[in-house]
């Protein structure tokens, strides 16, 4: 029998308008550490990939593509996991120190989140693994458990 089980997420690639600006922002805000640079045929680096602490083996890529970055403006492409509400509170304080605009802590579908945006307006969520136990079923825009995921 063929083994087709996935082994996780290899990489998430985000479109950016200005690679240098975005790289600096991700380094400053998320401690992004570049491991690879990608040069186009003209020799210009238009992409980087690396690690964000706590992302396991998943690489985060930034690819200069103004058209795609504009299309993703205001859309949530990736949620980063944090342990619990206390960790999210520490993240809020860190973002404040870095003067990065963010939402207050929000009761999300399952846990708590903070919403922030990168320099291109792509929404990033910091989402707790800790569940809050609030039934958000029936609230517009919130998830409702299905099938085997019902309580």
N, C-alpha and C positions, 0 to 999 in steps of 0.2 A: 504494500500500500504506500502511496506517495505521501511524504510528509510535507504538508503545505501550511504548517503553523507559522504565523508571523512571529518575529522575535523582537518586536517593539517598533519605535519610530527611529529611522536612521538619521533623518535630517528634516528641518523645517527651513524653507527659504523665504525670506521676506523681501519684497521689492522696495527699493529706496530711490529717492531723487538724486541725492548727493551722498556718495559712498563715504567720503571722509567725515562729513558731519554726522551721519548716522553711526558710523563705526565708533566715533568718539563718544556719542551719546550712550550707546550700548555698553561700551567699556566703563564709562563713568557710573551709569545707573545700575547695570546688571552684572558688573565685573566680567563682561565678555572678554574672552581671551582668544585672539585670532590664532588659528593653527594652519590655515591655508589661505593663499591669495590666488585669484583666478584672473589671468591676463587674457585679453582678447587678442586676435591676430595682429592688431596694431601695437601690441606690447603694453597697452594701458590696463591697469588693474581695475576691473569693474565688478569684482565680487570677492567676498571673503567668507570664510566659514570657521567656526570655532566652538568653544564650549562656554556655557554659562554654568557657574557652580550650582550643583544640585540637579543638573539636567541629565545625569547619568551618561549614557553613551550617545545620546541624541545631539547631533550637531545643529547649530543655528547658523544659517547662511544669510548674508545680506547681498543682494544683487542690484546693481544700479540699473534701473529701468523706470524712468520718469512716468511713462505711460501707465505701467502697471501700478506704480506707487500711487498715482492720482486716483486710479480706479479703486484701490483698497482704502483710500482715505475714509476714516470713520468706521471701518469694519474691523471686527475682532477676529484676528487670524490665529492667535495662540494664547493659551492660558498657562501660566506657570504655577506650579503647585507650591504651596507653603504648608508647614505642618499644622498650624492651628491659629486660633484667634489671637493669641499672644504674639506669635510670630508675625502675623499681619499687622498688629499694632506697632511692632518694631519696624516693619517695612514703611508704615506711614510716617514714622519719625525720620527714617532715613531719607525718604523722598522729600520731606519738608526741609531737612538739612541741605539737600542737593538742589532745593528750589525747583522741584519737578511737580507740576500741577497733577493732582489726582483727586479721585472721588473720596468721600468719606468711606468708612467700612460699611458695606452693604450686605444685607441678608439676601443671599442668592438662592438658587433653586435647592442646593444641597448643603452648602457651607457658606462662608463669608468671602467677599471679594473686595478688592480695590481695583478701580479702573484708572489707567493712565494711557497716554498716547505718546508714541515715538515722534521724532521730528517730522515725519510724513503724515501724521494723523492716524496711523494704524493703532487701533485700540489693543492694548495688552491688559490682560487680567491677571492679578495675583489671587489665586483661588485656594482656599484652605482644604486640606484633606480631612480635617475634622468636620464632622457633620453637626449642624445646629439643631436638627430635629423639628424645624418649623415646617409645617405642611403648606407649601406654596402652590399646591394644585389649584387650578382654577384662576390663578392670577395671570393676566395677559403677559406673555413673554417669558414666563417661568416654566420649567419642566415639570411634567407629570410622569411618574414612574410607569413603565409598561411591562407587560409579561412577567418574567421571573424577577424583575427588579422592583416589583411592588412590595411594600412592607409586609 
